[in-house]
Amino acid sequence: MSDAPINLNRARKERERAAKRARADTNAVKHGRRKEDRALDTARIDLAMRRLEQNKLDRE
């Protein structure tokens, strides 16, 4: 053991932060999407909305 005393609260909090970071990293890999994929989805939605708007019938 080292001669310096260990702050148990600090050690516990550092361990919890490391576990939280690891969990966040795995979730980012599992659920994260690339910027290009998000942009493609946005473009597809915009195209679908424009097509829908173009095909609406005017009811007067």
N, C-alpha and C positions, 0 to 999 in steps of 0.2 A: 504494500500500500504506500501511497505517497504521504508525505508529511503534512501537506496542506489539507485543511478540512474541506469537505465537499458540501455545497449547498444542495440539499436534496430536492427542494422545490424547483430550483433552476434546472437540475438534471432531469427531473420529471417533465418539466415544461419543454425542454429541448427535445426529449425523446418523443413527446406527443406532437411537437411541430414537425419532426422528421417523419413520423408516421403519416401525418396529415399531408405533407408534401408528396410522399410516395403514393398515397391514395389518389391525390389530385393528378399526379403524372399518369397513373394507369387509366384514370377516367378520361383524361385528355386524349390519350392514344385510342381508347375504345370508342369514345363518343365525339371526339373532335372532328371537325371537317375543315378541309382546306378552303382558303379564301376563294379559289377558282370555282370550287363546287358550290359555295354559297352564291357566288355571282351568277353562275349558270342557272341555278334554281330561281333566282330573282328574275333573270331574263326570261325564263320560260313562263313564269307567272305573269309577267308584264305582257308577253305575247298573247297568252291565253285571254287575258282581260281585254286587250285591244281587239282580238278576234270576236269576242263576245259582244263588245260594244258595237262593232261594225255590223253584226248580224241582228241587232235588235230592230224590231219593227216599230215604226212610229204609229201610235194609236191616238188619233185626234178626233 
